[in-house]
């Protein structure tokens, strides 16, 4: 397992390391009021995130910095993402969504961690087939991470 037990700040993953409902509610109210607890709970459920798993997994949507037109600044985000990974030294890097995959860039075969690409957890799927395909991808991740 990884040497550093620090979660990423994606989708309020700072809450993954605690089971304190009052702390979770306070942070949710302050920083994610438009999404709500049900969206957060859905993400945690899809990824089967627990404090133990969170200590070894870096989960990211990879967008932190925007350019002057409001679009993700690819190079700046990529540099930041790779620095974060280097510092946190996770066992798994989970890229949520196609933007995260694009920001991360080409996956090398000589890494100290495994890269997992997953769809961003959302309840807004287009078809029953897409829902099942996505759930299957999350299940494969859970088998890998546990």
C-alpha positions as CSV (number, residue, x, y, z in Angstrom):
1,X,0.0,0.0,0.0
2,X,1.0,3.7,-0.4
3,X,3.3,5.4,2.1
4,X,1.2,8.6,2.3
5,X,-2.4,8.4,3.4
6,X,-3.8,11.6,2.0
7,X,-6.8,11.8,-0.3
8,X,-7.3,13.9,-3.3
9,X,-9.6,16.9,-3.2
10,X,-11.9,15.6,-6.0
11,X,-15.6,15.4,-5.3
12,X,-15.1,16.3,-1.6
13,X,-12.8,13.3,-1.2
14,X,-11.4,15.1,1.9
15,X,-14.5,13.7,3.6
16,X,-13.6,10.1,2.7
17,X,-11.2,9.8,5.5
18,X,-13.8,10.6,8.2
19,X,-17.0,9.0,9.4
20,X,-18.0,12.1,11.4
21,X,-21.5,13.0,10.0
22,X,-21.5,16.5,11.5
23,X,-18.1,17.4,9.9
24,X,-19.3,16.0,6.6
25,X,-22.6,18.0,6.8
26,X,-20.7,21.2,7.7
27,X,-18.3,20.9,4.8
28,X,-21.0,19.8,2.4
29,X,-23.1,22.9,3.3
30,X,-20.2,25.3,2.9
31,X,-18.4,23.9,-0.2
32,X,-21.0,21.8,-2.2
33,X,-24.4,23.3,-1.4
34,X,-25.7,23.0,-5.0
35,X,-25.0,19.3,-5.4
36,X,-26.2,18.0,-2.1
37,X,-25.5,15.0,0.0
38,X,-27.3,12.5,-2.2
39,X,-24.8,13.2,-5.1
40,X,-21.8,12.9,-2.8
41,X,-23.2,9.6,-1.3
42,X,-23.8,8.3,-4.8
43,X,-20.1,8.9,-5.8
44,X,-18.9,7.3,-2.6
45,X,-21.2,4.3,-3.2
46,X,-20.2,3.9,-6.8
47,X,-16.5,3.9,-5.8
48,X,-17.1,1.9,-2.6
49,X,-14.9,4.5,-0.9
50,X,-13.9,3.9,2.7
51,X,-11.2,5.6,4.8
52,X,-9.0,2.6,4.2
53,X,-9.4,2.6,0.4
54,X,-9.0,6.4,0.3
55,X,-5.6,6.2,2.0
56,X,-4.2,4.3,-1.0
57,X,-6.2,5.8,-3.9
58,X,-5.9,9.2,-5.6
59,X,-9.2,10.0,-7.3
60,X,-9.3,13.0,-9.5
61,X,-11.3,14.8,-12.2
62,X,-8.0,16.6,-12.9
63,X,-9.4,20.1,-13.4
64,X,-8.1,22.7,-11.0
65,X,-6.9,25.6,-13.2
66,X,-8.8,27.4,-15.9
67,X,-7.3,29.6,-18.7
68,X,-8.6,33.1,-19.4
69,X,-11.6,31.8,-21.4
70,X,-12.7,29.6,-18.5
71,X,-11.6,26.3,-20.1
72,X,-9.2,23.9,-18.3
73,X,-5.6,24.9,-18.8
74,X,-4.3,21.5,-20.0
75,X,-0.5,21.9,-19.4
76,X,-0.9,23.6,-16.0
77,X,-3.5,21.0,-14.8
78,X,-1.3,18.1,-16.1
79,X,1.8,19.5,-14.3
80,X,-0.2,20.0,-11.1
81,X,-1.8,16.5,-11.3
82,X,1.6,14.8,-11.8
83,X,3.1,16.7,-8.9
84,X,0.1,15.8,-6.6
85,X,0.6,12.1,-7.6
86,X,4.3,12.2,-6.9
87,X,3.7,13.8,-3.5
88,X,0.9,11.5,-2.4
89,X,2.5,8.3,-3.8
90,X,-0.8,6.4,-4.2
91,X,-1.2,2.7,-5.1
92,X,-4.0,3.6,-7.6
93,X,-4.7,6.8,-9.5
94,X,-8.4,6.9,-10.6
95,X,-9.2,9.3,-13.4
96,X,-12.8,10.2,-13.3
97,X,-14.2,11.2,-16.7
98,X,-12.7,11.9,-20.1
99,X,-11.3,15.3,-19.0
100,X,-9.2,13.6,-16.3
101,X,-7.9,11.1,-18.9
102,X,-6.9,14.0,-21.3
103,X,-5.3,16.0,-18.6
104,X,-3.3,13.0,-17.3
105,X,-1.9,12.2,-20.7
106,X,-0.3,9.1,-21.9
107,X,-0.1,6.3,-19.4
108,X,3.4,4.8,-19.0
109,X,4.0,1.2,-18.3
110,X,6.8,2.1,-15.9
111,X,4.8,3.5,-13.0
112,X,4.8,2.9,-9.2
113,X,1.0,3.0,-9.3
114,X,-1.8,1.7,-11.4
115,X,-4.0,4.1,-13.4
116,X,-7.7,3.3,-13.6
117,X,-10.0,5.3,-15.9
118,X,-13.7,5.4,-14.8
119,X,-16.7,7.5,-15.9
120,X,-17.5,10.3,-13.5
121,X,-20.2,8.9,-11.1
122,X,-23.5,10.6,-12.0
123,X,-27.1,9.5,-11.9
124,X,-27.7,11.1,-15.4
125,X,-27.0,8.1,-17.7
126,X,-28.5,7.9,-21.1
127,X,-29.5,4.2,-21.4
128,X,-29.9,1.0,-19.4
129,X,-26.9,-0.4,-21.3
130,X,-24.8,2.6,-20.3
131,X,-25.8,2.3,-16.7
132,X,-24.9,-1.4,-16.6
133,X,-21.6,-0.8,-18.4
134,X,-20.7,1.9,-15.9
135,X,-21.7,-0.2,-12.9
136,X,-19.5,-3.0,-14.3
137,X,-16.5,-0.6,-14.5
138,X,-17.0,0.4,-10.9
139,X,-17.2,-3.2,-9.8
140,X,-13.9,-4.0,-11.6
141,X,-12.3,-1.1,-9.7
142,X,-13.6,-2.3,-6.4
143,X,-12.2,-5.8,-7.0
144,X,-8.8,-4.2,-7.9
145,X,-8.7,-1.8,-5.0
146,X,-9.7,-4.3,-2.4
